[in-house]
């Protein structure tokens, strides 16, 4: 896991984090530990955002529809572009909004 420390006033959170790598502001007087690597940079919050954008997985795209094995009660109302995963249950009178994803095994 990764994190960032943009201000020394949040030093306590650095001691509490389980992140193995922490981006910190240039010039901060901090030492790495056996379980944490410090990366000194300008604007660690912005660097963290760039890091996340670079390495975050692509979001999963679900094709709208009802999977085999899912149950949707006839009185339930499904919005446009709804995905209902395998073994999911949508009970009577439930209302599901547009572009919703009901994961496999969910019970609504």
Residue pairs with C-beta under 8 A, 6 or more apart in sequence:
1 18
1 19
1 20
1 21
2 19
2 20
2 21
2 22
2 23
2 48
2 51
3 17
3 19
3 21
3 22
3 23
3 48
4 22
4 23
4 24
4 44
4 45
4 47
4 48
5 11
5 13
5 14
5 22
5 23
5 24
5 25
5 28
5 30
5 44
6 25
6 43
6 44
6 45
7 25
8 25
8 28
11 30
14 22
14 24
14 30
17 36
19 36
20 35
20 36
20 37
21 36
21 37
21 38
21 39
22 36
22 37
22 38
22 39
23 39
23 41
23 44
23 47
23 48
23 51
24 30
24 38
24 39
24 40
24 41
24 44
25 40
25 41
25 42
25 43
25 44
26 40
26 41
26 42
27 40
28 40
30 38
31 38
32 38
39 47
41 47
62 83
62 85
62 101
63 83
64 80
64 81
64 82
64 83
65 83
65 84
66 72
66 84
67 83
67 84
67 85
67 86
67 88
67 104
68 86
69 86
69 87
70 84
70 85
70 86
70 87
70 88
70 89
70 90
70 102
71 88
71 89
71 90
72 78
72 84
72 90
73 90
73 91
73 92
73 93
73 94
75 92
75 93
76 90
76 91
76 92
76 93
76 94
76 95
76 96
77 94
77 95
77 96
78 84
78 90
78 96
79 95
79 96
79 97
79 98
79 99
79 100
80 98
80 99
81 98
81 99
82 96
82 98
82 99
82 100
82 101
82 102
83 100
83 101
83 102
84 90
84 102
85 101
85 102
85 103
85 104
85 105
85 106
86 104
86 105
87 104
87 105
88 102
88 103
88 104
88 105
88 106
88 107
88 108
89 106
89 107
89 108
90 96
90 102
90 108
91 107
91 108
94 108
96 102
96 108
102 108
